[in-house]
Amino acid sequence: MRDVSGAALEGPRAKLDADTIRAAYSRYAKSYDSWFGLISRQARRAAVAAVNDTPGAKVLEVGVGTGLALPLYAAKKQITGIDLSRDMLAIARERAAGLGLHHVEALLEMDAQATSFEDGSFDVAVAMFVASVVPDPQALVRELRRVVKPGGKILFVNHFARESGPVWWVERAMAGASGLLGWHPDFRLGHMFTGADLAAATVRNMAPLGLFRLVELPNG
C-alpha cells in the first residue's frame, strides 16, 4: 500500500549496488540483444516514438545499454546516452559508428542517480528498463527532474510488478534472485513515484501482455 502521505513506498526487499549491476550486465552484454532485445522491442519502439513526438532536440537516454534504441530516434534529435556497463557501452559505440548515427552526440559511462550534467541540460529524458535496476529509483527521478528543463518530459519504460494476483506472487518469489538477474522482479510503481507524480503522469501498458509499462511524466 502507498503511504498515506502520498510518499513513494520503501524499495524492494533485495538491494542492488552499482558493482552488482555492472557484474550482471557484463555477463549479459554479448547475448542481451538476442533475448531481452526481442522481448522488449515493442515497448522500446513505443518509448522512442513518444520521445520523437515530444518538442525539443536534446535527449538523454538513461541505460542506453547496447544501443538498441539509437537507430530509432528521429535525425533531428541530439542523443546523449549513459550507462554503468562499460561492456554494453562498447557495443553501443560500435553500433552508432557502424550505422553512421550522426544524431548520437555522446555515449558515456555514468551513474544515472548522480550525473555530471548541468541543470536543465535536456529537453527530454527517457529511462528504458533501468528503473528496477538502479539502487535508489527515487534518486533517479530527482536527478532526471534536475537535468531536464522545466516544462520538459521524462519517460520511463520498465517492468512494474502487479499489485495482486498470481503474477504478483511469482514476482515476489523471484525477488531473492535480484542479484543474479540484475533487476528487481518485485519492483512496483509506488517504489519509484509519489502520489503526486502518478497523478500527473500518463501510464500505458505495453506489449507483450502488459509486461512493461510506459510512464510519461511532465517536468513541471
C-alpha positions in Angstrom: 0.0 0.0 0.0 1.0 3.6 -0.5 2.0 5.7 2.4 -1.0 7.9 3.5 1.2 11.0 2.9 1.5 10.1 -0.8 5.2 9.4 -0.5 6.8 6.6 -2.5 6.9 3.2 -1.0 10.0 1.7 0.6 12.0 -0.2 -2.0 12.1 -3.9 -3.0 13.3 -6.4 -0.4 16.6 -7.2 -2.2 19.1 -4.4 -2.7 21.3 -3.9 -5.7 24.5 -1.8 -5.7 26.5 -0.5 -8.6 29.1 -3.3 -8.6 26.3 -6.0 -8.7 24.6 -4.2 -11.6 27.9 -3.9 -13.5 28.7 -7.6 -13.0 25.2 -8.7 -14.1 25.2 -6.7 -17.3 28.8 -7.6 -18.1 27.5 -11.2 -18.2 24.6 -10.2 -20.4 26.3 -7.8 -22.8 27.0 -10.3 -25.6 23.7 -12.0 -25.5 21.5 -9.1 -24.5 20.2 -8.2 -28.0 19.2 -11.7 -28.9 16.9 -12.4 -25.9 15.9 -9.2 -24.0 16.1 -7.1 -27.1 13.4 -9.2 -28.7 11.1 -9.3 -25.6 11.4 -5.5 -25.1 11.2 -4.5 -28.8 7.7 -3.1 -28.9 8.0 -1.2 -25.6 11.3 0.3 -26.8 9.8 1.4 -30.1 6.8 3.0 -28.2 9.1 4.9 -25.9 11.2 6.3 -28.7 8.1 7.2 -30.7 7.0 9.2 -27.7 10.4 10.9 -27.5 10.3 11.7 -31.2 6.8 13.3 -30.8 8.0 15.5 -27.9 9.2 19.0 -28.6 12.9 19.7 -28.1 16.1 18.3 -29.6 18.3 17.5 -26.6 17.6 13.9 -25.4 19.1 11.9 -22.6 18.8 8.2 -22.8 19.4 6.6 -19.4 20.5 2.9 -19.5 21.4 3.1 -23.2 22.8 -0.4 -22.9 23.9 -1.9 -26.3 22.3 1.0 -28.2 19.3 -0.9 -29.5 17.1 2.3 -29.4 19.7 4.6 -31.1 18.7 4.0 -34.7 15.1 4.6 -33.9 15.4 8.3 -32.9 14.5 11.0 -35.4 17.5 12.6 -37.1 16.6 16.0 -35.6 17.1 14.7 -32.1 20.5 15.0 -30.4 21.1 11.9 -28.3 23.3 11.5 -25.2 23.3 8.0 -23.8 24.6 6.9 -20.4 25.1 3.5 -18.8 27.0 1.9 -15.9 28.1 -1.1 -18.0 31.4 -0.5 -19.9 30.8 -3.7 -21.9 27.4 -2.6 -23.1 28.6 0.9 -24.0 31.4 -0.6 -26.1 28.7 -2.4 -28.2 26.6 0.8 -28.4 29.5 2.8 -29.7 30.2 0.1 -32.3 26.5 0.2 -33.3 26.5 4.0 -33.6 29.7 4.1 -35.6 28.7 1.2 -37.9 25.3 2.7 -38.7 26.6 6.3 -39.1 24.2 7.6 -36.4 25.3 11.3 -36.5 22.5 12.3 -34.2 24.2 10.4 -31.3 26.4 13.0 -29.7 27.9 11.1 -26.7 27.8 7.6 -25.1 29.1 7.9 -21.5 29.8 5.7 -18.5 27.9 7.4 -15.8 25.7 6.8 -12.7 22.2 7.9 -13.6 21.5 8.8 -10.0 24.3 11.4 -9.9 25.2 12.6 -13.3 27.7 15.3 -14.2 25.3 17.3 -16.3 24.3 20.8 -15.5 20.7 21.7 -14.5 18.3 21.8 -17.4 20.6 20.3 -19.9 18.0 18.3 -21.8 14.5 18.7 -23.2 13.6 15.1 -22.7 15.0 12.2 -20.7 14.0 8.6 -21.3 15.0 5.7 -19.0 14.4 2.3 -20.6 14.4 -0.8 -18.4 16.6 0.7 -15.7 14.0 1.8 -13.0 14.1 -1.7 -11.4 17.9 -1.8 -11.7 19.2 1.3 -10.0 19.9 1.2 -6.2 17.7 4.2 -5.5 14.9 4.8 -8.1 13.6 7.8 -6.2 17.0 9.4 -6.6 16.9 8.7 -10.3 13.6 10.6 -10.6 15.0 13.5 -8.7 18.2 13.6 -10.9 16.2 13.5 -14.1 14.0 16.3 -12.9 17.2 18.3 -12.3 18.8 17.7 -15.7 15.6 18.1 -17.7 14.4 21.7 -18.4 11.2 22.8 -16.6 8.3 22.1 -18.9 10.2 19.1 -20.5 9.3 15.5 -20.3 10.6 12.4 -18.5 9.7 8.9 -19.7 10.2 5.6 -18.1 9.6 2.2 -19.7 10.0 -0.7 -17.4 8.6 -3.8 -15.8 6.5 -2.8 -12.8 5.2 -5.6 -10.6 1.5 -6.2 -10.4 -0.4 -5.1 -7.3 -2.0 -8.5 -6.6 -2.9 -11.9 -8.2 -0.8 -14.9 -9.2 1.7 -13.0 -11.3 2.4 -10.8 -8.2 3.2 -14.0 -6.2 5.6 -15.2 -8.9 7.3 -11.8 -8.9 7.7 -11.9 -5.2 9.1 -15.4 -5.3 11.7 -14.3 -7.9 12.8 -11.3 -5.7 15.5 -13.2 -3.9 17.3 -13.7 -7.3 17.6 -10.0 -7.9 21.4 -10.0 -7.6 21.7 -12.7 -10.2 19.1 -11.2 -12.5 20.4 -7.7 -12.2 16.9 -6.2 -11.7 14.0 -6.3 -9.2 11.1 -8.6 -10.2 9.1 -7.2 -7.3 9.6 -3.5 -8.3 6.3 -1.5 -8.2 5.3 1.9 -9.5 5.0 3.0 -5.8 8.6 2.2 -5.2 9.6 5.0 -7.6 6.9 7.6 -7.8 5.0 9.6 -5.3 1.2 10.0 -5.4 1.7 13.5 -6.9 4.0 12.0 -9.6 1.4 9.4 -10.6 -1.4 11.9 -10.6 0.4 14.0 -13.2 1.7 11.0 -15.2 0.3 9.1 -18.1 0.8 5.3 -17.7 0.3 2.9 -20.5 0.6 -0.9 -20.7 3.0 -2.2 -23.3 3.2 -5.4 -25.3 3.8 -8.2 -24.8 1.0 -8.9 -22.4 1.4 -5.8 -20.4 4.9 -7.0 -19.2 6.2 -3.4 -19.5 4.6 0.0 -18.8 5.4 3.4 -20.3 5.2 6.3 -17.8 5.3 9.8 -19.2 5.9 12.4 -16.5 5.9 16.2 -17.2 8.7 18.0 -15.5 6.6 20.8 -14.1 
